[in-house]
Amino acid sequence: MKVLVGISRIFVGILFIISGFVKLSDPKGFSYKLTEYFSEGVLGMEFLQPYTLYLAFFLVIFEIILGVFLILGYRRKFTLTSLLGMIVFFTFLTFYSAYFNKVTDCGCFGDALPLTPWQSFAKDVVLLLFILLLIKGREFLTPFFSSKINFTSSLLAFILSTSYGIYVLQYLPILDFRPYKLGTHIPTAMQIPQDAPKAVFDYHWKFIEDGKEKIITTNGSYPKTKGKFVSVDTQMVQKGYEPPIHDFSIEKDSEDFTTDMLTHPKLLVFVMCNLNTSDLKAFESMSNTLQKARSKGYTCIGLSASAPEDFTSLIKDYSIKLPIYFCDETALKTMIRSNPGVLKLNNGTISQKLHWRSIDQLVFD
């Protein structure tokens, strides 16, 4: 039992630290996932949605600290109780999500390791068993160091993780696991290989034959039957290949400019996901940046999910002369964790990506 507890404390502790650190590298991404969980179609807790970023930040810091506490053997009762509470809650959440097919990616390891709901549920069950083992053998969960060293180490872990999280929120994630990371050639990331697996569907055909309802399942072909057709339902049994970037477009007045813009040798994109949540301080310095970029031969555009008319006051108040194009808000949030943010593209390749606070670091070739 002593050996098992020793192995379990290291395994669970490291897993909690890694999971927390990955999400702390992108707390906004984790907050988007919490917003999805709290939505009407999942848990129906919309009243929590305005606070998801604060909850996300607290949860990932707490997750890291619990991992540190466990490895050190510090505050044993509090640590084990907290670990059990968290894992029971998340085991229920992932089972609910998987069984009712509510959320397709749990977000446990952010974008670094996407897991299906059932994979996440299995992972939580394994963790639950390890934590129950730790509770059963808690007398062997002895501290590695003195109380003073454990306290100092825990405090240092809290300060470092909190500082790192605040920095990431103020600027951009240092570790970028998303499809729009630096060096990505967007057109290539949007392509589907010829030999890519295609989606497989079952077609459930409903007929009335001899006064009775009859269902025939095929892979798509119309069944041979004398019955009267009623309806057909489709069910995906195997998901096809999905390119890393699959929801990106640049549109204006119902016209697609994606291909044209992604062949520009010098393109500066100001990403404004949603003007209602944009930080208006960013627009004070945007005019100077636009002027400098254009003098260097750059084409400058705005990319947003907001309606064009929403930019009227922005253009008037900040003298922003920028053609605005439309893109899906989810794609824009995935592209850059800053609202607004700046992307520099060279023939469709992301060569620079900056938070609005770092806009003075733009390098014009």
N, C-alpha and C positions, 0 to 999 in steps of 0.2 A: 504493500500500500504506500509506503514512504517513497519508493521509486516511482510509482504511478503518479502520485501527487506532484513529485518533482518534475516529471515530464509534462504533466498537464498544466502546471502553473506557467512553465516556459512557453508551451505551445499556445495556450489561450492568451497569455500576456502579449506575446509577440504579434499574434493575429489581431488583437484589439488595437495595438499600437500602429501596425501597418494599415489596417482598415481606416483608423482615424486619421492618420497622416495623409493617406491618399485623398480622402474627402476634404481634409483641411487645406490641401493644395488647390481645391476648387470649391469653396464653401457655397458660392452662388449656384453651382451646378447641383449640389446636394439640396439646396433650398428649393430649386425648381422641382426636384423629385418629391420633396415633402409637400409642395403645393399640389402636385398630382395626387398624392395619397389623400390629402385633405379635401379634394374636390367632391362635388356632389355625387358623381358616379362611383366613387370608391368608399370613403369613410363618411362623407357628408358632414365634414367639420370645417366648412368654409370660413367660419369666424376666426380660425387660426391662420388662414392664408396670409394676412398682412404681416404676420410675425415669423414667417418661415425662415428668413435669413438669420434672425436672432436664435431661433430654435436650432437651426443647422449648426451655427457656430458653437453654441453651448454643447450640443450632443457630441460633436467630434472632439472637442477639448476634453469632455468628460470621458469619452471612450479611450482616449490616449492616456489620461491620468489613471483610469482604472487598470489599464494594462501595466503601467509603471508600478502602481500599488501592488498588483498581484505578483509581479516578478520580485519586487523587493520584500514582499511579505508584510507590507505596512497596512495598518488599520484593517485587520483581517475580517472582522465581522461586517464592517461597512462595505468593504470591497466585495465580499462574496454575496451579500444581500443585493447590492447594486448590480452585480453581474447577472445574478439570477433574474432580477426584475427586468433588466434590459433584454436578456435573451428570450425570456418567456413572451414579452411583448412583441419582439421582432419575429419570433417563430409563429405566433398567431397572425401577425401582419403578412408575412410572406405566404403562409398557407392560405389565408383569405384571398390574397392577390392571385395566387396560382390557381386555386380551385375555381374562383369566379372570373379568372382571366381579366383582372382589372388593370394591373400595371405590368408591362412586358419586361421591364428591367428594374430590379430592386434598388440599384444605386449603392449597394453595399461597399463596393470598391471603386466607386465613381466610374469614369470612362476607361480606367486602366484595365479593368477586368469585368466586362459586362456579364452578368449572370441572368439566366431565365428565372422566373419565379420559383419553379420547382427545384432548380439547382440551388437557389438561395435558401429555400426551405430545408433542403437536405443538409446544407452547410450549417444552418441554425440548429437542426436536430443534433448533429454531431457535437457542436459547441455546447448545447444543453447537457448532453451526456458527460462531457468533460467537466463542466461546471458542477454538476451533481456529484461527480466523483471527488472534486475538490472540497465540496461541502461535507461529504461523508468522511473524508480524511483530513479535515481542517486542523486537527491537532499536529499534523506533520507540516503545516504551512507556516514554518517558522521564519522570522526575519533574517535576511542575509547580513544586515549591518545593524549598528546601534540606532536608536530612535532619532538621534540628532542627525546622523548621516542620511537616514531614510527621509526625514522631513526636508532636509536641504536638497536632496536629489529630487524629491517630488515637487518642491517649490520651483526648482530650476526647470524641470520638465514643463510645469505650468506656464512659467514666464516665457520660455522659448517657443512653446506651441502657440500661445496666445499672440506673441509678437509676430510669429510667422504668419498666422492667420490674418492679423490686421494688415500686415504688409501686402498680402495677396489681395485682400479686399480693396486696398487703396490703389493698387496698381493692377498687375495681371498675374495669373498662376505661373509660378516658376517652372513647374512640371506640367506640360501640356500633353494630354493623352487624346485630345479631340482630333477629328479629321482635318481641322483647319490649322494645324500647327505650322510653324515656320518651315519653309522649304516645300510645302505641299503644292503640287501642280493641280489646280482645281479641275480642269477638264479631264485629266487622267483619273483622278479620284471619283469622277462621275461616270466613268465608263463601266460597262458590263461585259466581261470576257465572253467570247463566243461559246466556250465550253462550260460556262457557269451553270450550275444546277438551277433548273427552273422549278417554280412552285407546282406542287401536286395537289389536286383537288378531288374530292369525292362529290359526286352529284347524286342527290337523293330525290328521285322522281316519285311523285305521288299520283296514283291512278285510282279510278273506281272501276273494278272489274267484278262482274256478276253481283253487283250491289254491295261489294265490300271494298274497303280501302286497302290498297296495296302499294308498298314502297319498294322501288327497285334502285339499287345503287350501282352507278357506273363511274368510269373515269372521265366522262364527258359525252360519250356517244348516246344517242337517243335509244332507249330500250325497245326491244321487240315485244310488243304486247298489244292485245286487242282492247285493253281497257281505255277509259276516257281520261285524258290528261287533266290533272287538277293544278299542280304546281311543282316547282323544283327548288330545292335548297342546296347551296354549295357549302362545303366544309374543307378548309385547308388542312391537309394531313402532313404536308412537308413544305416548309418555307423555302422559297427560292433565294438565290444570291441577291444581296442588296449591297450596292456600292457604298463605300464609306461616306460619300457625299451624294445624297439622293433627293434633297428637297431645296436645292439652291437654284435661284433664278434671278434675273435682273429684268424687270418689266416696267413699262411706262405706257399708259393709255392703251392697255390690253395688247401691247406689242412686246415681243420677247427680244431683248438686246443682249442676252447672256453670252452667246458666241462672239458677238462683236466686241463686247467689253473685255472678254477674257483673252483677246488677241492684241490688246493695247500694250505696247512696250513700256509705257509709263502711265499707270493708273493709280490714283489715290482715292480710296473709298472711305467716306465718313459713315460709319454704321450707327444709326439711331434707331434702336429696336422699337421703342415706343416713346413718343414725345411726352406722354403723360408722366412717365417715370424718369425722363432724362434729367441729368444734372445741368441746369442752365448755366452754371459757372463756366462750363466747358466752352460755351459758344462765344465767350468774351474774347478769346484768343484765336478763334477759328478763322476769322477774316484775314488776319496777318499770315496765317499758315497757307490759306488758299492763294493769296497773292504771291507768296514766295514759291509755292509749288507750280503755279501756272507760268511764272517767269522761268522756271527750269524745264518747261515743256511737258508738264504733267496734265493729264485729263483728270478733272476732279468731279466726283459725283457723290450724292447722298443716297444711302440705301436704308429704307425704313419700312416698317409694317403699318405706319400711320398713314392716314389719308393725305393726299397732296394739300388739301385746303387747311390742314392743321399747321402747315408750315408758314402760313401767311404772316402771323404775328412774329414768328421767329425771324423771318427775312426782314421784316420791318424794324424790329427792335435791335437786331444785331448786325444788320446790313450784310446778311449772308446770301451771296449770289451763288446758288448751288442747284443744279438740276437734280430733282429728287426722283428716284426709282423705287419700285416696290419689290419686297421680298418677304417670304414667310417669317413671322416673328420667331418661331422656334429655331429656324435655321440661323437667324441673326444672333440669337442668344448663344447658340452653339459656336458660332464663328468667333465671337469675342465677348469676354465677360466685362464689358464696359459699355455704358450707355450715356454718351456716345463713345465710340472708339474709332481708331484709324487703322486701316490696312493699306499697305503699299504692295501693288501687284505689278510684276513684270512678265508680260505674256502669259498671264494666268497663274503665275507662281507667287506665293506669298513670301515676300522678301523682308517685310517688317510689319510688326503688329504692336500697337501701342495703346495704352490707356490714355484717356484725355489728359490726365495729369502729367504724362510724359511726352506730350505732343512736341515739345521743344527738342526732343531727341531724334526727330525725323531726319533721315539722311537722304538728301536728294542727289541722285547720280548725275 
